[in-house]
Amino acid sequence: MKKRTDSGISAIALVDGEHYPDVIRDALRYLEEEAGYRLTAIVFLGGTEKLADISQLSYRDLPVYSGSGGIEDLRRAVEGNPAEVILDLSDEPILGYRERFALISEALSRGVSYRGGDFYFEAPSRPFICAKPAIGVWGSGKRVGKTAVSGYLARYLAEKGARPCVLTMGRGGPAEPELLARPEQIKDPYLRRRVEQGFHAASDHFEDAMMANVVSVGCRRCGGGMAGEPFYSNVEKGAVIACSQECDVVVFEGSGAAIPPVGVDAVLLVASAVQPLEYLLEYLGRYRLLLSDVVVVTICEDFLVSSDKLRSVIDGILSINPRAKVVKTVFRPRPIGDLQGKKIFLTSTAPREAVDVQAGHLAKEHGAVVVGVSSNLADREGLEKDLEGAAGAEVMATELKAAGVDTVSMFAERQGKELIYIENIPVSVDGNLEEEIDHLVALARDRFPRR
């Protein structure tokens, strides 16, 4: 609950028993009489070294929340009292780095900012722009498969009769939001012309338009805060364009761990099983999990992640957000063209072991004859060297990412080789992704009228 009181910024104070009660009361008076805050509640985090009885914290008859653990007490305090900001008057040994980030995540997930002695986390402002149900597809980092999942979601909705529009934002997005109203036109010649004109041609909106065959809008962003807020973006302008299309649901796709600065009705978070565990479960990874309705864990390959780590990922997600639906997936490639009997050279952003799996799948399921692979699609220098081994290929098969157009497609054009793009399809290995997409859409449509 966010609300400014008549006499100052509404705030909830966090205190502990490692400070003497009279020091705490002096600090509370300072906050109200000199610092411009109006306290609405106190949360006692524990500690008994200098506090004999919690009644010693009495200040202006404010409610004091304690006894349920810091996060739960903070949650109850925010639900029961107006607050624009949490004021952290505690420190070690009661609050270490891990405990603080858990409290910060809880506060920000409820739209409340968090301030300490020398730090400040501002709750991101994500205003609702669309007068249509909106779904966020966010990532827990880069290279987690977010665009592949977003495109799959959009195509699944379209196949069921919905009319989705996808808005993307990226580090290489257009200066002005770009509408791709005719996705069937997004073919390799179109993308090569973009490169020849000096533009980035592997932005996510091209991938969504080509792979999912849905209307998409491309935007740009620069920077990404710890809670996902871009330092700069043109997403709000792009959102107006996306929401004006003949669509009945808008999908707002994140970029890396950055989150589009617009309101959504439901959230699907894409997280990789191979990323560091603490990036997802600690710091402000917790914040993203708390806002998520569905979590798709990707790259659950047994040769890349141990069963123990995967169990820790799933258990950790559910311990932070028990209501989240979790699906474990792997990616399998689908060519946007015929590879039967053709000699191909495959380029990918995936690790080499995963590229070998992609190559094996293309050979087994699509009849390709794989003569070489490169896992350096995101490393142009390494990619250029790898392409020296592509002489025997008839077809260059590549993901539409990184250097897929400006290097691989241009190489194919110069060498007279066919170019076929590869889509990565999320395949459920535990849980049912389609069922959870249905659940996500139902939540968005239910919440939309109650914004």
C-alpha positions as CSV (number, residue, x, y, z in Angstrom):
1,M,0.0,0.0,0.0
2,K,1.5,3.4,-1.0
3,K,0.2,6.6,0.5
4,R,1.5,9.9,1.5
5,T,0.2,11.2,4.8
6,D,-0.9,14.8,5.2
7,S,2.2,15.6,7.3
8,G,5.0,13.9,5.4
9,I,6.2,10.8,3.5
10,S,4.4,7.8,5.0
11,A,7.0,5.3,6.2
12,I,7.5,2.1,8.2
13,A,10.6,1.8,10.4
14,L,12.6,-1.4,10.9
15,V,14.3,-1.5,14.3
16,D,16.2,-4.1,16.4
17,G,17.2,-4.9,20.0
18,E,20.9,-4.3,19.4
19,H,20.2,-0.5,19.8
20,Y,19.2,1.0,23.1
21,P,15.5,1.9,23.1
22,D,16.2,5.6,23.8
23,V,18.5,5.7,20.8
24,I,15.7,4.2,18.6
25,R,13.1,6.7,19.9
26,D,15.5,9.6,19.2
27,A,15.9,8.3,15.7
28,L,12.2,8.0,15.2
29,R,11.6,11.5,16.4
30,Y,14.3,12.8,14.1
31,L,12.6,11.1,11.1
32,E,9.4,12.8,11.9
33,E,10.5,16.2,13.1
34,E,13.5,16.8,10.8
35,A,13.6,14.4,8.0
36,G,10.1,14.8,6.6
37,Y,8.6,11.4,7.3
38,R,5.4,10.4,9.0
39,L,5.7,7.0,10.6
40,T,2.8,4.6,10.4
41,A,4.2,1.4,11.9
42,I,7.3,-0.2,13.4
43,V,8.7,-3.6,12.6
44,F,10.9,-5.3,15.3
45,L,13.5,-7.5,13.6
46,G,14.8,-9.2,16.8
47,G,17.8,-8.9,19.1
48,T,17.8,-8.7,22.9
49,E,21.2,-7.3,23.9
50,K,19.9,-3.9,24.7
51,L,16.2,-4.4,24.8
52,A,14.6,-6.0,27.8
53,D,11.0,-5.8,26.6
54,I,9.4,-4.9,23.3
55,S,7.1,-2.5,25.1
56,Q,10.2,-0.2,25.4
57,L,9.8,0.5,21.7
58,S,6.5,2.3,22.3
59,Y,6.4,5.4,20.2
60,R,3.3,7.5,19.5
61,D,1.2,4.4,20.0
62,L,2.3,3.1,16.6
63,P,1.6,-0.6,15.9
64,V,4.7,-2.8,16.4
65,Y,5.0,-5.9,14.3
66,S,7.1,-8.8,15.6
67,G,7.4,-12.5,16.2
68,S,6.7,-13.8,12.8
69,G,10.1,-13.3,11.2
70,G,11.3,-10.2,9.5
71,I,9.8,-10.8,6.1
72,E,6.4,-11.9,7.3
73,D,6.2,-9.0,9.9
74,L,7.2,-6.5,7.1
75,R,4.5,-8.0,4.9
76,R,1.8,-7.6,7.6
77,A,3.0,-4.1,8.4
78,V,2.8,-3.0,4.7
79,E,-0.6,-4.6,4.2
80,G,-2.0,-2.9,7.3
81,N,-0.5,0.6,7.1
82,P,0.1,3.3,4.5
83,A,3.8,3.4,3.4
84,E,5.8,4.9,0.6
85,V,9.1,3.8,2.0
86,I,10.7,1.4,4.4
87,L,13.3,3.0,6.7
88,D,16.0,0.6,7.8
89,L,17.3,1.5,11.2
90,S,18.9,-1.9,11.8
91,D,22.3,-3.4,10.8
92,E,24.6,-6.2,11.7
93,P,24.3,-8.7,13.4
94,I,20.5,-8.6,12.9
95,L,20.6,-7.7,9.2
96,G,23.4,-9.0,7.0
97,Y,23.5,-8.6,3.2
98,R,21.4,-11.6,2.5
99,E,18.7,-10.6,5.0
100,R,18.6,-7.1,3.8
101,F,18.1,-8.1,0.1
102,A,15.2,-10.4,1.2
103,L,13.5,-7.4,2.9
104,I,14.3,-5.1,0.0
105,S,12.8,-7.6,-2.4
106,E,9.6,-7.9,-0.3
107,A,9.2,-4.2,-0.1
108,L,9.8,-3.5,-3.8
109,S,7.4,-6.3,-4.8
110,R,4.7,-4.4,-2.9
111,G,5.5,-1.1,-4.6
112,V,7.2,0.3,-1.5
113,S,10.7,1.9,-1.7
114,Y,13.5,1.0,0.8
115,R,16.0,3.3,2.4
116,G,19.0,2.6,4.7
117,G,21.8,4.8,6.1
118,D,23.7,5.0,2.8
119,F,21.5,3.3,0.2
120,Y,18.1,3.7,-1.4
121,F,16.1,1.3,-3.6
122,E,13.2,3.1,-5.4
123,A,10.2,1.0,-6.2
124,P,10.0,1.0,-10.0
125,S,7.0,2.8,-11.5
126,R,5.3,0.7,-14.1
127,P,2.1,2.5,-15.2
128,F,-0.6,0.6,-17.0
129,I,-0.7,1.9,-20.6
130,C,-2.8,-0.7,-22.4
131,A,-6.5,-0.9,-22.1
132,K,-6.1,-4.6,-22.9
133,P,-4.8,-7.6,-20.9
134,A,-1.0,-7.4,-20.7
135,I,1.5,-10.2,-20.0
136,G,5.1,-9.7,-19.0
137,V,7.7,-12.2,-20.2
138,W,10.8,-11.3,-18.1
139,G,14.2,-12.9,-17.8
140,S,16.4,-13.5,-14.8
141,G,19.5,-12.7,-17.0
142,K,20.9,-12.7,-20.5
143,R,20.9,-15.9,-22.6
144,V,18.2,-17.7,-20.6
145,G,15.9,-18.2,-23.6
146,K,13.4,-15.5,-22.9
147,T,12.7,-14.6,-26.5
148,A,12.3,-18.2,-27.5
149,V,9.7,-18.7,-24.7
150,S,8.0,-15.4,-25.6
151,G,7.8,-16.3,-29.2
152,Y,6.4,-19.7,-28.3
153,L,3.8,-18.2,-26.0
154,A,2.7,-15.7,-28.7
155,R,2.4,-18.4,-31.4
156,Y,0.6,-20.7,-29.0
157,L,-2.0,-18.0,-28.3
158,A,-2.4,-17.2,-32.0
159,E,-3.0,-20.9,-32.8
160,K,-5.7,-20.9,-30.2
161,G,-7.5,-18.0,-31.9
162,A,-6.1,-15.1,-29.8
163,R,-4.5,-12.0,-31.4
164,P,-1.3,-11.2,-29.5
165,C,1.0,-8.3,-30.2
166,V,4.6,-8.6,-28.8
167,L,6.6,-5.6,-27.7
168,T,10.3,-6.1,-27.2
169,M,13.1,-3.9,-26.0
170,G,16.8,-4.4,-26.5
171,R,20.3,-2.9,-26.3
172,G,20.3,-2.6,-30.1
173,G,16.6,-1.7,-30.6
174,P,15.5,1.1,-33.0
175,A,15.7,4.9,-32.1
176,E,11.9,5.1,-32.7
177,P,9.6,2.2,-31.8
178,E,9.3,0.1,-34.9
179,L,6.0,-1.7,-35.8
180,L,6.3,-4.9,-37.8
181,A,2.6,-5.1,-38.8
182,R,3.2,-7.7,-41.6
183,P,5.4,-10.4,-40.0
184,E,5.3,-12.5,-43.1
185,Q,7.6,-10.0,-44.7
186,I,10.4,-10.7,-42.2
187,K,12.6,-12.9,-44.2
188,D,16.4,-13.1,-44.7
189,P,16.5,-10.6,-47.7
190,Y,14.7,-8.1,-45.6
191,L,17.1,-8.5,-42.7
192,R,20.2,-8.3,-44.9
193,R,18.9,-5.0,-46.4
194,R,18.7,-3.7,-42.8
195,V,22.3,-4.5,-42.2
196,E,23.3,-2.9,-45.5
197,Q,21.5,0.2,-44.4
198,G,23.6,0.3,-41.2
199,F,20.9,-1.0,-38.8
200,H,21.0,-3.8,-36.3
201,A,18.9,-6.6,-37.8
202,A,18.9,-9.3,-35.0
203,S,16.7,-7.4,-32.5
204,D,14.1,-9.5,-30.6
205,H,11.1,-8.0,-32.5
206,F,12.4,-9.5,-35.7
207,E,12.8,-12.9,-34.1
208,D,9.3,-12.8,-32.6
209,A,7.7,-11.7,-35.9
210,M,9.6,-14.3,-38.0
211,M,9.3,-17.3,-35.6
212,A,5.8,-16.7,-34.1
213,N,4.3,-14.9,-37.2
214,V,2.7,-12.2,-34.9
215,V,2.7,-8.4,-35.0
216,S,5.6,-7.0,-33.0
217,V,6.9,-3.7,-31.9
218,G,10.6,-3.1,-31.3
219,C,12.0,-0.7,-28.8
220,R,15.4,0.1,-27.2
221,R,16.8,0.5,-23.8
222,C,20.1,1.4,-22.1
223,G,21.0,0.2,-18.7
224,G,19.2,-2.0,-16.3
225,G,18.8,-1.4,-12.5
226,M,18.9,-4.0,-9.8
227,A,15.1,-4.2,-9.8
228,G,15.0,-4.2,-13.6
229,E,14.3,-0.5,-14.4
230,P,16.0,0.7,-17.6
231,F,18.1,3.8,-17.2
232,Y,16.6,4.9,-20.6
233,S,14.1,3.4,-23.0
234,N,11.4,4.3,-25.5
235,V,9.1,1.5,-24.3
236,E,6.3,3.8,-23.2
237,K,6.0,5.3,-26.6
238,G,6.2,1.8,-28.1
239,A,3.5,0.6,-25.8
240,V,1.1,3.1,-27.2
241,I,1.7,1.7,-30.7
242,A,1.4,-1.9,-29.5
243,C,-1.8,-1.3,-27.7
244,S,-3.4,0.4,-30.7
245,Q,-3.1,-2.7,-32.8
246,E,-5.9,-5.0,-33.5
247,C,-4.9,-7.4,-30.8
248,D,-6.6,-8.7,-27.6
249,V,-3.5,-9.3,-25.5
250,V,-0.1,-7.5,-25.4
251,V,3.0,-9.3,-24.4
252,F,5.8,-7.1,-23.0
253,E,9.1,-8.9,-23.4
254,G,12.1,-8.0,-21.2
255,S,15.7,-7.6,-22.1
256,G,18.3,-9.6,-20.2
257,A,17.3,-9.0,-16.6
258,A,15.7,-5.6,-17.4
259,I,12.0,-5.2,-17.2
260,P,9.8,-3.1,-19.5
261,P,8.7,0.0,-17.5
262,V,5.0,-0.6,-18.0
263,G,2.3,-2.3,-16.0
264,V,1.3,-5.9,-16.7
265,D,-1.5,-8.1,-15.4
266,A,0.5,-11.4,-15.2
267,V,4.2,-12.3,-15.3
268,L,6.1,-15.3,-16.8
269,L,9.7,-15.3,-15.6
270,V,12.3,-17.2,-17.7
271,A,15.2,-18.5,-15.6
272,S,18.1,-20.7,-16.6
273,A,19.1,-23.7,-14.6
274,V,22.7,-23.1,-15.4
275,Q,23.0,-19.5,-14.1
276,P,24.5,-19.0,-10.7
277,L,21.9,-20.0,-8.1
278,E,22.2,-16.8,-6.0
279,Y,21.4,-14.7,-9.1
280,L,17.9,-16.2,-9.1
281,L,17.2,-16.9,-5.4
282,E,19.1,-14.0,-3.7
283,Y,19.9,-10.3,-4.3
284,L,16.9,-8.9,-6.3
285,G,16.3,-12.2,-8.0
286,R,13.9,-12.7,-5.2
287,Y,12.0,-9.6,-6.2
288,R,11.4,-10.9,-9.7
289,L,10.2,-14.3,-8.3
290,L,7.8,-12.6,-6.0
291,L,6.1,-10.8,-8.9
292,S,5.9,-13.9,-11.1
293,D,2.9,-16.2,-11.7
294,V,4.7,-18.7,-13.9
295,V,8.5,-19.6,-13.8
296,V,9.9,-21.4,-16.8
297,V,13.2,-23.0,-15.9
298,T,15.2,-23.5,-19.1
299,I,18.3,-25.5,-20.2
300,C,17.5,-28.3,-17.8
301,E,19.9,-30.6,-19.6
302,D,21.4,-33.3,-17.4
303,F,24.8,-32.8,-19.0
304,L,24.8,-29.1,-18.1
305,V,23.2,-29.0,-14.6
306,S,23.3,-31.6,-11.8
307,S,20.1,-33.0,-10.3
308,D,21.1,-31.5,-7.0
309,K,21.3,-28.0,-8.4
310,L,18.1,-28.4,-10.3
311,R,16.4,-29.5,-7.2
312,S,17.8,-26.5,-5.3
313,V,16.5,-24.2,-8.1
314,I,13.0,-25.5,-7.9
315,D,12.8,-25.8,-4.1
316,G,14.3,-22.3,-3.8
317,I,11.7,-20.8,-6.2
318,L,8.8,-22.3,-4.4
319,S,10.2,-21.3,-1.0
320,I,10.2,-17.7,-2.1
321,N,6.9,-17.8,-4.0
322,P,4.8,-20.9,-3.2
323,R,2.0,-19.8,-5.6
324,A,4.2,-19.7,-8.6
325,K,3.7,-22.4,-11.3
326,V,7.1,-23.9,-12.3
327,V,7.9,-25.7,-15.5
328,K,11.2,-27.3,-16.3
329,T,12.2,-27.2,-20.0
330,V,14.9,-27.9,-22.6
331,F,15.3,-26.3,-26.0
332,R,15.1,-28.1,-29.2
333,P,15.8,-26.5,-32.6
334,R,13.1,-26.1,-35.3
335,P,14.4,-24.9,-38.7
336,I,12.4,-22.3,-40.6
337,G,13.0,-24.2,-43.8
338,D,13.8,-27.6,-45.2
339,L,17.1,-29.2,-44.2
340,Q,16.3,-32.8,-45.4
341,G,19.5,-34.3,-46.9
342,K,21.3,-30.9,-46.9
343,K,24.9,-30.3,-45.7
344,I,24.6,-27.7,-43.0
345,F,26.9,-25.6,-40.8
346,L,25.1,-24.6,-37.6
347,T,25.8,-21.4,-35.6
348,S,24.4,-20.8,-32.1
349,T,24.7,-18.8,-28.9
350,A,24.4,-21.9,-26.8
351,P,27.4,-23.6,-25.1
352,R,29.3,-26.1,-27.2
353,E,27.7,-29.2,-25.5
354,A,24.2,-27.8,-26.2
355,V,25.1,-26.9,-29.8
356,D,26.1,-30.6,-30.2
357,V,22.6,-31.5,-29.0
358,Q,21.0,-29.0,-31.4
359,A,23.0,-30.5,-34.3
360,G,22.0,-34.1,-33.3
361,H,18.4,-33.1,-33.2
362,L,18.5,-31.4,-36.6
363,A,20.1,-34.5,-38.0
364,K,17.7,-37.0,-36.4
365,E,14.4,-35.1,-36.7
366,H,15.0,-33.0,-39.8
367,G,17.4,-35.0,-41.9
368,A,20.2,-32.5,-41.9
369,V,23.8,-33.6,-42.6
370,V,25.8,-31.5,-40.1
371,V,29.3,-30.8,-41.4
372,G,30.3,-28.2,-38.8
373,V,29.1,-26.1,-35.8
374,S,30.0,-22.9,-34.0
375,S,29.0,-21.8,-30.5
376,N,30.4,-18.4,-31.1
377,L,27.4,-16.6,-32.6
378,A,27.8,-13.9,-29.8
379,D,31.6,-13.6,-30.4
380,R,32.2,-12.2,-33.8
381,E,35.9,-12.7,-33.8
382,G,35.6,-16.4,-32.8
383,L,32.7,-16.8,-35.2
384,E,34.7,-15.5,-38.2
385,K,37.4,-18.1,-37.4
386,D,34.8,-20.9,-37.1
387,L,33.2,-19.9,-40.5
388,E,36.5,-21.0,-42.2
389,G,35.3,-24.5,-41.6
390,A,32.0,-24.0,-43.4
391,A,33.3,-24.5,-47.0
392,G,31.7,-27.9,-47.4
393,A,28.2,-26.7,-46.3
394,E,25.3,-26.1,-48.6
395,V,23.2,-24.3,-45.9
396,M,24.1,-22.0,-43.1
397,A,21.7,-22.7,-40.3
398,T,21.7,-20.0,-37.6
399,E,19.7,-18.5,-34.7
400,L,18.4,-15.0,-35.3
401,K,20.5,-13.5,-32.6
402,A,23.8,-11.6,-32.1
403,A,25.8,-11.9,-35.4
404,G,23.2,-14.1,-37.1
405,V,22.4,-11.5,-39.8
406,D,25.4,-9.2,-40.0
407,T,28.0,-12.0,-40.1
408,V,26.4,-15.4,-40.9
409,S,23.7,-14.3,-43.3
410,M,26.1,-12.0,-45.1
411,F,28.7,-14.8,-45.3
412,A,26.1,-17.1,-46.8
413,E,25.2,-14.4,-49.4
414,R,28.9,-13.9,-50.4
415,Q,29.5,-17.7,-50.6
416,G,26.4,-18.5,-52.5
417,K,25.0,-20.7,-49.7
418,E,21.4,-21.0,-48.6
419,L,20.5,-19.4,-45.2
420,I,17.9,-21.0,-42.9
421,Y,17.1,-19.6,-39.5
422,I,16.6,-21.8,-36.5
423,E,14.0,-21.4,-33.8
424,N,14.6,-22.8,-30.3
425,I,11.4,-24.5,-29.0
426,P,10.9,-24.9,-25.3
427,V,10.0,-28.6,-24.5
428,S,8.6,-29.4,-21.1
429,V,10.4,-32.1,-19.2
430,D,8.5,-31.6,-15.9
431,G,5.2,-29.8,-15.9
432,N,3.2,-28.6,-18.9
433,L,4.1,-25.3,-20.5
434,E,0.9,-25.0,-22.5
435,E,-1.3,-25.5,-19.4
436,E,0.7,-22.9,-17.6
437,I,0.4,-20.4,-20.5
438,D,-3.4,-21.0,-20.3
439,H,-3.2,-20.3,-16.6
440,L,-1.2,-17.1,-17.2
441,V,-3.6,-15.8,-19.8
442,A,-6.6,-16.6,-17.5
443,L,-4.9,-14.6,-14.7
444,A,-4.2,-11.6,-17.0
445,R,-7.8,-11.5,-18.2
446,D,-9.2,-11.9,-14.7
447,R,-7.0,-9.2,-13.3
448,F,-7.4,-6.7,-16.1
449,P,-10.8,-5.3,-15.2
450,R,-9.7,-5.0,-11.5
451,R,-6.6,-2.9,-12.0
